[in-house]
Amino acid sequence: MTTARKIRVLNIASTVLLLTVLTLQFTKVIDGFWTLTLLVLIAAPTTVAWVVLERRQGAEKMRGGA
């Protein structure tokens, strides 16, 4: 599996997890502490994936422009 595909899968999975956590929060299944904890655990790898994706796109632009 290529890096781009892994990042795409991670982005889709994080979106699904985010919607699940928010649904559980609004239906009062989990409280604010656990919501915040889960959101931080989802946000950390997603942010890293976005940074990797941006760096890859920047590198591709540099190669294409040269």
C-alpha angles and dihedrals in degrees: 000000000000124000092248091054092048090051091048091051091047091051092050092046093048091051091052091047092048092053091046093051092047091048091051090048095051093046088052094240090127128025131234096271094057092042091055092045093051093045091053091048090051095043098052099064091036092056091049090050091052091050091050091048093050092049091050092050090048091050091049091051091050091051092046093048095050 
